[in-house]
């Protein structure tokens, strides 16, 4: 949303890369490519309107093994810029018949994501007013106005008495003295959802039918008794809904999705057809043909309005072990002009992944076990040994990149995690000997399936 406003200067490519470096190790070429793509969006918003429509996004194709950071780069980038983001697997469009799920559904999902972002912003904008209205409604339930007279017809003494009582309760409410006082509240009871079997190309229809039934069926209200602290939450949500203009939210969300939306298409290499072109291969070729107009730029109908995909940024990814990007349809290849190859992770990369990122795995396990009053300390030689095991297992069995560290760390700390609740407060140093004692057997056994997350 902030990128739509051309007067706001977003992060520079260098700043974007620096932010990504806090969470993702290496892969500088991919980081630079996505950083430039995001900056170009801001540049496009600041050129002449006539030229603006001609500038197409430079879609990116990431090539690299699983676990090297392709998805994480796109996901972190979206979070960093506040852009609507969805991840889809190209293979899911081949699961049903020849055509699988309607490829346009990815655009509908993007709009839903954008609505969530816009609605959250609107919620923050009306939060103060919604809280004030909720407090007023609670006061009205605690000290109801006399039903038989209006303020002008009552005597000044009665009005003054009522105002004093109301203000006294307002002060008690503000001081938290009435949080557990019971009040009776009317809430709307929604009818049971109507479940309908989805059909290819009609993924959004079940929600449409649900809305239709909601409008047709009479609304029922129920009286519920609850404490003030619980009633405040219910009334706050009701007032937020009353203050937020849904039509404005939908229109803004469509604009947001069209201008700064990011769609990450994973496993693109899995829809590359072989030379024989039979059975599933026909389906894969069909998926490419269906993807082409979406990536090229088309208008998709959603229940919130029409959405143009001309300026949505598409980031595709795949390992491309058995196929090459050149095996894709030429027209689809041309829609991903920027190609970056991500490097396989080395032992040194694993060491950095375990220690440098803000959310490094070692830091996560330290925080988890601190809840049991167990202070674990990863010594330098332990981190080096863990990285060596992860690298060796990736080389001797299937290379799953950084995800191998989840396997290794879970096996390493399995016994400690099990015994932690009964150990009491203690300090556990993790050194190279500790690591070897628990991982030597694993490194010789290539079948780690029960530990892979």
C-alpha positions in Angstrom: 0.0 0.0 0.0 2.8 2.3 0.8 4.4 1.7 -2.6 1.2 2.9 -4.4 1.8 6.3 -3.0 4.5 7.6 -5.3 5.5 10.3 -2.8 6.9 7.7 -0.4 10.4 6.6 -1.2 10.8 2.9 -0.4 14.0 1.1 0.5 16.9 1.3 -2.0 18.1 -2.0 -3.5 21.1 -1.9 -1.2 18.9 -1.5 1.8 16.6 -4.3 0.7 19.6 -6.6 0.3 20.9 -5.6 3.7 17.5 -6.5 5.2 17.4 -9.8 3.4 20.9 -10.6 4.7 19.5 -10.6 8.2 17.5 -13.7 7.5 19.1 -15.4 4.4 22.7 -16.4 4.0 24.4 -15.9 0.6 22.5 -15.9 -2.7 23.6 -12.3 -3.4 22.7 -12.5 -7.1 19.1 -13.5 -6.3 18.8 -10.8 -3.6 20.1 -8.1 -6.0 17.6 -9.2 -8.7 14.6 -9.0 -6.5 15.7 -5.8 -4.9 16.0 -4.1 -8.3 12.6 -5.5 -9.3 11.0 -3.9 -6.2 12.8 -0.6 -6.7 11.6 -0.5 -10.3 8.0 -0.6 -9.0 8.5 2.6 -7.2 10.2 4.1 -10.2 7.3 3.1 -12.4 4.9 4.9 -10.0 6.9 8.1 -10.5 7.1 8.3 -14.3 4.6 10.0 -16.5 1.2 8.3 -16.5 1.4 7.7 -20.3 4.7 5.8 -19.9 3.6 4.1 -16.7 1.2 1.7 -18.4 3.9 0.6 -20.8 6.4 -0.4 -18.2 6.0 -4.1 -17.5 7.5 -5.9 -14.4 10.7 -7.8 -15.0 9.6 -11.2 -13.8 12.3 -13.4 -12.3 13.1 -17.1 -12.7 15.1 -18.6 -9.8 17.1 -21.8 -10.5 18.4 -23.8 -7.7 18.1 -27.0 -5.5 15.6 -27.3 -2.8 16.4 -25.6 0.5 18.8 -23.0 -0.9 16.5 -20.0 -0.1 14.3 -19.4 -3.2 11.0 -19.3 -1.3 12.4 -17.5 1.7 13.8 -14.7 -0.4 10.4 -14.1 -2.0 8.5 -14.4 1.3 10.8 -12.1 3.2 10.7 -9.6 0.4 6.9 -9.4 0.5 7.0 -9.0 4.3 9.6 -6.2 4.0 7.6 -4.2 1.4 4.1 -4.9 2.8 3.1 -6.3 -0.6 0.4 -8.9 -1.0 2.1 -12.3 -1.5 1.1 -15.8 -2.3 3.0 -19.0 -3.0 1.6 -21.6 -5.4 3.0 -24.9 -6.7 2.7 -25.2 -10.5 2.1 -28.9 -10.0 -1.2 -28.4 -8.3 -2.7 -27.4 -11.6 -2.3 -30.9 -12.9 -3.9 -32.8 -10.0 -7.4 -33.0 -11.4 -7.9 -34.3 -15.0 -5.8 -32.6 -17.6 -6.3 -29.1 -16.4 -6.2 -29.4 -12.7 -7.1 -26.3 -10.7 -8.0 -23.1 -12.6 -4.8 -21.1 -12.8 -6.8 -17.9 -12.3 -7.4 -19.0 -8.7 -3.9 -17.7 -7.9 -5.0 -14.2 -8.7 -8.1 -14.6 -6.5 -5.9 -15.8 -3.6 -3.7 -12.7 -4.1 -6.7 -10.4 -3.8 -7.8 -12.2 -0.7 -4.3 -11.6 0.7 -4.4 -7.9 -0.3 -7.8 -7.5 1.4 -6.3 -8.9 4.7 -3.5 -6.3 4.5 -5.8 -3.4 3.7 -8.3 -4.4 6.3 -5.6 -4.6 8.9 -4.5 -1.0 8.0 -8.1 0.2 8.2 -8.6 -1.5 11.5 -5.6 0.3 13.0 -7.1 3.6 11.6 -10.5 3.1 13.4 -9.1 1.3 16.5 -9.3 4.4 18.8 -12.9 5.3 17.7 -14.0 1.6 17.9 -12.7 1.3 21.5 -14.5 4.5 22.5 -17.8 3.3 21.0 -17.4 -0.1 22.7 -16.8 1.6 26.0 -20.0 3.7 25.5 -22.0 0.6 24.7 -20.7 -1.1 27.9 -21.6 2.0 29.9 -25.1 1.9 28.4 -25.5 -1.7 29.4 -24.2 -1.0 33.0 -26.1 2.2 33.4 -29.0 2.2 30.9 -30.8 5.4 30.1 -34.3 5.7 31.5 -36.6 4.2 28.8 -39.6 6.4 29.5 -38.2 9.9 29.1 -35.7 11.7 26.9 -33.0 14.0 28.5 -34.9 17.2 27.6 -38.1 16.2 29.4 -36.4 15.1 32.6 -35.7 17.5 35.4 -32.3 19.1 35.6 -31.8 17.3 39.0 -32.6 13.9 37.4 -30.2 14.6 34.5 -27.5 15.6 36.9 -28.0 12.5 39.0 -27.9 10.3 35.9 -24.7 12.0 34.6 -23.0 11.6 37.9 -23.8 7.9 38.1 -22.7 7.4 34.5 -19.4 9.2 35.1 -18.8 7.3 38.3 -19.2 4.0 36.3 -17.0 5.4 33.5 -14.2 6.0 36.0 -14.6 2.6 37.5 -14.5 1.0 34.1 -11.4 2.9 33.2 -9.8 1.8 36.4 -10.5 -1.9 35.7 -12.8 -2.3 38.7 -15.7 -3.7 36.6 -13.8 -6.2 34.4 -15.6 -9.2 36.0 -19.1 -7.7 36.2 -21.6 -9.7 34.2 -23.6 -7.9 31.5 -26.1 -9.3 28.9 -25.2 -8.7 25.3 -27.0 -9.4 22.0 -24.8 -11.1 19.4 -25.7 -12.2 15.9 -25.8 -15.9 15.3 -24.5 -16.9 11.9 -26.2 -19.7 10.1 -24.2 -22.9 9.6 -21.9 -22.8 6.6 -23.1 -24.3 3.4 -20.6 -26.9 2.2 -20.4 -27.4 -1.6 -18.2 -29.6 -3.7 -15.7 -27.4 -5.6 -15.3 -27.8 -9.3 -12.3 -26.9 -11.5 -12.5 -23.3 -12.5 -15.1 -22.5 -9.8 -12.9 -22.2 -6.6 -14.5 -19.0 -5.5 -18.1 -20.1 -6.0 -18.5 -21.8 -2.6 -17.9 -18.5 -0.8 -20.3 -16.7 -3.2 -23.0 -19.2 -2.4 -22.3 -18.8 1.3 -22.7 -15.0 1.1 -25.9 -15.5 -0.9 -27.4 -17.8 1.7 -26.3 -15.4 4.5 -28.3 -12.6 2.8 -31.4 -14.8 2.2 -31.6 -16.4 5.6 -33.1 -14.3 8.4 -30.5 -13.0 10.9 -30.9 -14.4 14.4 -29.7 -12.7 17.6 -29.0 -14.4 20.8 -28.7 -12.9 24.3 -25.5 -13.9 26.0 -24.3 -13.1 29.5 -20.6 -12.4 29.7 -18.1 -10.5 31.8 -17.2 -7.0 30.8 -13.6 -8.0 29.8 -15.0 -10.5 27.3 -17.9 -8.2 26.1 -15.4 -5.4 25.3 -13.7 -7.7 22.8 -17.0 -8.6 21.1 -18.2 -5.0 21.0 -14.8 -3.8 19.7 -15.0 -6.2 16.8 -18.5 -5.2 16.0 -17.6 -1.5 16.0 -14.6 -2.1 13.8 -16.8 -3.8 11.3 -19.3 -0.9 11.5 -16.6 1.7 10.9 -14.7 0.0 8.1 -16.1 0.6 4.6 -15.9 -2.8 2.9 -16.4 -1.4 -0.6 -13.4 0.9 -0.1 -11.3 -2.0 1.3 -12.1 -4.1 -1.7 -11.2 -1.4 -4.2 -8.0 -0.5 -2.4 -7.1 -4.2 -2.2 -7.5 -4.7 -5.9 -5.3 -1.6 -6.6 -2.7 -3.0 -4.2 -2.7 -6.4 -5.8 -2.5 -5.0 -9.3 0.4 -2.7 -8.5 2.5 -4.4 -5.9 1.3 -8.0 -5.7 3.9 -10.8 -5.8 3.0 -14.3 -7.0 5.6 -17.0 -6.3 5.2 -20.0 -8.6 7.3 -22.9 -7.2 8.2 -26.2 -9.0 7.9 -24.7 -12.4 10.3 -27.3 -13.7 7.8 -30.0 -12.9 5.4 -28.8 -15.6 8.0 -29.1 -18.4 6.8 -31.8 -20.8 9.1 -34.5 -22.1 9.5 -35.3 -25.8 6.8 -38.0 -25.9 3.9 -35.7 -25.1 1.5 -38.3 -23.7 -0.8 -38.5 -20.7 0.6 -36.3 -17.9 2.9 -34.5 -20.4 -0.1 -33.1 -22.2 -1.4 -31.9 -18.9 2.0 -30.2 -18.1 2.1 -28.5 -21.5 -1.5 -27.3 -20.9 -0.5 -25.8 -17.6 2.2 -23.8 -19.3 -0.3 -22.5 -21.9 -2.8 -21.6 -19.1 0.0 -19.8 -17.1 1.1 -17.7 -20.1 -1.9 -15.2 -20.3 -1.8 -14.7 -16.5 1.9 -13.9 -16.5 1.6 -12.0 -19.8 -1.1 -9.8 -18.4 -4.9 -10.4 -18.5 -8.0 -9.5 -16.6 -9.4 -11.9 -14.0 -12.9 -11.8 -12.6 -13.1 -12.1 -8.8 -16.1 -11.6 -6.5 -14.6 -8.2 -5.6 -14.2 -6.9 -9.1 -11.9 -7.3 -12.1 -8.2 -7.6 -11.5 -5.5 -6.9 -14.1 -2.3 -8.9 -13.8 -0.3 -6.7 -16.2 1.9 -5.3 -13.3 1.9 -8.2 -10.8 5.4 -9.4 -10.2 5.8 -13.1 -10.9 8.8 -15.0 -9.3 9.1 -18.5 -10.6 11.4 -21.1 -9.2 12.5 -24.7 -9.8 15.5 -27.0 -9.3 15.7 -27.8 -13.1 17.7 -31.0 -12.5 16.0 -33.1 -15.2 14.8 -30.2 -17.4 16.2 -26.9 -18.4 14.6 -23.5 -18.5 15.0 -23.6 -22.3 12.5 -26.6 -22.3 9.7 -24.3 -21.3 7.4 -22.8 -23.9 9.3 -20.0 -25.7 6.5 -17.6 -25.0 6.6 -18.4 -21.2 10.4 -18.2 -21.2 10.2 -14.7 -22.6 8.0 -13.6 -19.7 10.8 -14.3 -17.2 13.6 -12.2 -18.6 15.7 -12.2 -15.4 17.2 -15.5 -14.5 19.3 -16.1 -11.4 21.0 -19.3 -10.4 21.2 -20.0 -6.6 24.3 -21.7 -5.3 24.3 -25.0 -3.4 25.1 -24.5 0.2 28.6 -25.3 1.5 29.8 -26.2 5.0 30.7 -22.5 5.7 27.2 -21.5 4.6 25.7 -23.9 7.2 27.9 -22.4 9.9 26.6 -18.9 9.0 23.0 -20.1 8.8 23.3 -21.6 12.3 24.7 -18.4 13.9 24.1 -15.2 11.9 20.4 -14.8 11.0 18.1 -13.1 13.5 16.0 -16.3 13.7 18.9 -18.8 13.5 18.1 -22.4 14.5 20.5 -22.4 17.4 18.8 -19.2 18.8 15.4 -20.9 18.4 16.4 -23.9 20.4 18.1 -21.8 23.1 14.8 -19.8 23.5 12.7 -23.0 23.5 14.7 -24.7 26.2 14.9 -21.5 28.3 11.2 -22.0 28.9 12.2 -25.2 30.9 15.0 -23.3 32.7 17.6 -25.1 30.7 20.4 -22.8 29.5 22.1 -24.5 26.5 25.3 -23.0 25.1 26.5 -23.8 21.6 30.3 -23.7 21.5 32.1 -22.8 18.3 33.4 -26.3 17.6 29.9 -27.7 18.1 28.5 -25.4 15.4 31.3 -26.3 13.1 30.7 -30.0 13.6 26.9 -29.7 13.1 27.6 -27.9 9.8 30.0 -30.6 8.7 27.5 -33.3 9.4 24.8 -31.4 7.5 27.0 -30.9 4.5 28.2 -34.5 4.4 24.7 -36.0 4.7 23.5 -33.7 1.9 26.4 -35.0 -0.3 25.9 -38.7 0.4 22.0 -38.7 0.3 19.5 -36.4 -1.2 20.5 -32.7 -1.1 17.7 -30.9 0.7 19.8 -27.8 1.4 19.3 -25.9 4.7 16.3 -28.1 5.6 18.9 -30.7 6.5 19.7 -28.6 9.6 16.2 -29.2 10.9 16.9 -32.9 10.7 20.3 -32.7 12.4 19.3 -30.3 15.1 16.2 -32.3 16.0 18.2 -35.5 16.3 21.0 -33.7 18.3 18.6 -32.3 20.9 15.9 -35.0 21.0 17.0 -36.5 24.3 17.6 -33.2 25.9 14.2 -31.9 24.8 12.5 -35.0 26.2 14.3 -34.9 29.6 14.2 -31.1 30.0 10.9 -30.8 32.1 12.5 -33.1 34.8 16.0 -31.6 34.9 15.3 -28.4 36.8 17.4 -25.3 36.3 20.7 -26.3 34.6 23.4 -25.3 32.1 24.1 -27.6 29.2 27.2 -26.9 27.1 27.0 -28.2 23.5 30.5 -29.0 22.2 31.9 -31.1 19.4 32.0 -34.2 21.6 28.4 -33.9 22.4 27.5 -33.5 18.8 29.6 -36.5 17.6 28.1 -38.8 20.3 24.6 -38.1 19.0 25.1 -37.7 15.3 27.8 -40.2 14.4 25.2 -42.9 13.8 23.0 -40.6 11.8 25.8 -39.6 9.4 26.3 -43.3 8.5 22.6 -43.9 7.9 21.2 -42.3 4.8 17.6 -43.0 5.6 16.7 -40.1 7.9 13.0 -40.0 6.9 11.6 -40.1 10.4 13.4 -36.9 11.3 12.8 -34.9 8.2 10.3 -32.1 8.9 
